[in-house]
Amino acid sequence: MSSRSPFAIEWTPPNARRRKFVFEPRPTGGYDREEFEERDDEWRFVGSEIVSNVSLETPGGIVLDTS
């Protein structure tokens, strides 16, 4: 079993609905990236894709790198 955990990133674009990406580890490696949009106080599924690795960078450096 993988020690990787799922994680999410949420944001609100100007003049648009709140959005969320959820990265769910795949048993065979990589992640399922699922996209959601908030409507009527509920998250609605928009789409998904498989990604091989994920990185999150801030001005202070890399916070997350799954490569």
C-alpha positions in Angstrom: 0.0 0.0 0.0 1.2 3.5 -0.8 2.3 5.9 1.9 1.2 8.8 -0.3 -1.9 10.7 0.8 -4.6 12.5 -1.3 -4.5 16.3 -1.2 -6.6 19.2 -2.6 -6.0 22.7 -3.8 -9.0 25.2 -3.8 -9.3 28.7 -5.3 -11.8 31.2 -6.4 -11.3 33.0 -9.7 -12.5 36.6 -10.1 -16.2 36.6 -11.2 -16.4 32.8 -11.2 -17.3 29.8 -9.1 -15.0 28.3 -6.5 -12.8 25.5 -8.0 -10.9 22.5 -6.5 -8.4 20.0 -7.8 -8.1 16.7 -5.8 -5.0 14.6 -6.4 -5.7 11.0 -5.4 -2.7 8.5 -5.5 -3.1 5.6 -8.0 -2.0 2.1 -6.8 0.1 1.8 -10.0 1.8 5.2 -9.5 0.9 8.7 -10.4 -2.3 10.5 -9.4 -5.9 10.9 -10.5 -6.5 14.6 -10.8 -10.2 15.3 -10.3 -11.6 18.8 -10.9 -14.7 20.1 -9.1 -16.7 23.3 -9.2 -18.8 24.6 -6.3 -22.5 25.0 -7.2 -25.4 25.4 -4.7 -23.0 24.8 -1.8 -21.9 21.4 -3.2 -18.9 20.3 -5.1 -19.8 19.1 -8.6 -17.4 16.9 -10.6 -16.1 18.6 -13.8 -13.5 16.2 -15.1 -10.4 14.1 -14.5 -7.1 13.0 -15.9 -4.1 10.8 -14.8 -0.9 12.7 -14.0 2.5 11.1 -13.4 3.7 13.5 -10.7 2.8 16.7 -8.9 4.9 19.7 -7.7 3.8 22.7 -5.6 6.1 25.7 -5.4 5.9 28.8 -3.3 8.3 31.8 -3.1 10.0 30.0 -0.3 10.7 26.9 -2.4 9.1 23.6 -3.3 6.5 22.5 -0.8 5.6 19.2 -2.5 7.3 17.3 -5.3 6.1 13.8 -6.1 8.5 13.2 -9.0 
